[in-house]
Amino acid sequence: MYASLKALEAEAIYIMREVAASFESPCMFYSIGKDSTMMRHKAQKAFAPDKVPFTIFMKIPLEGFDKWVYLAINFVTSFRCV
């Protein structure tokens, strides 16, 4: 199973690099969920040590807005993107 996970990771990184090379201003949707967090990590891994060439579109729910804004600010400061 470990080999198949490595293959999936390599494919995800390849797709992110292809998107960055093929489009003028790609955008990544981020919803602060586990799937989005995994994609964030793969994007950082794909373009390290450079900045991630994606604009981040972040969805923030109205429930607990203050908490989500705090998390969003931490995300933006920790995620090195364009």
NORQUIDA-V173336 format. One record per pair of residues at least 24 apart in sequence whose ideal C-beta (glycine too) atoms are under 10 Angstrom apart, sorted by sequence separation. I is the first residue (numbers start at 1). GAP is how many residues later the second one is. D is the distance in whole Angstrom. If there is no record, write none. Layout:
# NORQUIDA-V173336
i->I gap->GAP d->D
i->I gap->GAP d->D
This chain:
# NORQUIDA-V173336
i->19 gap->24 d->10
i->28 gap->24 d->8
i->30 gap->24 d->10
i->28 gap->25 d->10
i->29 gap->25 d->10
i->54 gap->25 d->9
i->56 gap->25 d->6
i->12 gap->26 d->9
i->16 gap->26 d->7
i->17 gap->26 d->10
i->20 gap->26 d->8
i->26 gap->26 d->10
i->28 gap->26 d->4
i->30 gap->26 d->5
i->31 gap->26 d->9
i->32 gap->26 d->7
i->33 gap->26 d->9
i->55 gap->26 d->7
i->56 gap->26 d->9
i->12 gap->27 d->8
i->15 gap->27 d->9
i->16 gap->27 d->6
i->19 gap->27 d->10
i->20 gap->27 d->7
i->26 gap->27 d->7
i->27 gap->27 d->6
i->28 gap->27 d->7
i->29 gap->27 d->8
i->30 gap->27 d->7
i->31 gap->27 d->8
i->32 gap->27 d->8
i->52 gap->27 d->7
i->54 gap->27 d->6
i->55 gap->27 d->6
i->25 gap->28 d->9
i->26 gap->28 d->5
i->27 gap->28 d->5
i->28 gap->28 d->6
i->29 gap->28 d->5
i->30 gap->28 d->5
i->31 gap->28 d->5
i->32 gap->28 d->8
i->51 gap->28 d->9
i->52 gap->28 d->6
i->53 gap->28 d->8
i->54 gap->28 d->7
i->9 gap->29 d->10
i->13 gap->29 d->6
i->16 gap->29 d->9
i->17 gap->29 d->6
i->25 gap->29 d->9
i->26 gap->29 d->7
i->27 gap->29 d->7
i->28 gap->29 d->7
i->29 gap->29 d->8
i->30 gap->29 d->7
i->31 gap->29 d->9
i->32 gap->29 d->9
i->51 gap->29 d->5
i->52 gap->29 d->4
i->53 gap->29 d->5
i->12 gap->30 d->5
i->13 gap->30 d->9
i->16 gap->30 d->5
i->17 gap->30 d->8
i->23 gap->30 d->9
i->25 gap->30 d->6
i->27 gap->30 d->5
i->28 gap->30 d->9
i->29 gap->30 d->7
i->30 gap->30 d->10
i->31 gap->30 d->9
i->50 gap->30 d->8
i->51 gap->30 d->6
i->52 gap->30 d->7
i->12 gap->31 d->9
i->15 gap->31 d->9
i->16 gap->31 d->8
i->23 gap->31 d->10
i->49 gap->31 d->9
i->51 gap->31 d->6
i->9 gap->32 d->10
i->13 gap->32 d->6
i->14 gap->32 d->8
i->20 gap->32 d->8
i->21 gap->32 d->9
i->48 gap->32 d->9
i->9 gap->33 d->7
i->12 gap->33 d->9
i->13 gap->33 d->4
i->20 gap->33 d->5
i->47 gap->33 d->9
i->8 gap->34 d->10
i->12 gap->34 d->8
i->13 gap->34 d->9
i->19 gap->34 d->9
i->20 gap->34 d->7
i->44 gap->34 d->9
i->47 gap->34 d->9
i->19 gap->35 d->8
i->40 gap->35 d->8
i->44 gap->35 d->7
i->9 gap->36 d->8
i->10 gap->36 d->10
i->16 gap->36 d->9
i->17 gap->36 d->9
i->32 gap->36 d->7
i->43 gap->36 d->8
i->44 gap->36 d->7
i->9 gap->37 d->10
i->16 gap->37 d->9
i->43 gap->37 d->10
i->44 gap->37 d->9
i->16 gap->38 d->8
i->37 gap->38 d->9
i->40 gap->38 d->9
i->41 gap->38 d->10
i->43 gap->38 d->8
i->32 gap->39 d->6
i->36 gap->39 d->10
i->40 gap->39 d->6
i->32 gap->40 d->7
i->40 gap->41 d->9
i->30 gap->42 d->9
i->32 gap->43 d->7
i->30 gap->45 d->7
i->30 gap->46 d->10
i->30 gap->49 d->8
i->28 gap->51 d->10
i->28 gap->53 d->8
i->26 gap->56 d->10
i->25 gap->57 d->8
i->20 gap->62 d->10
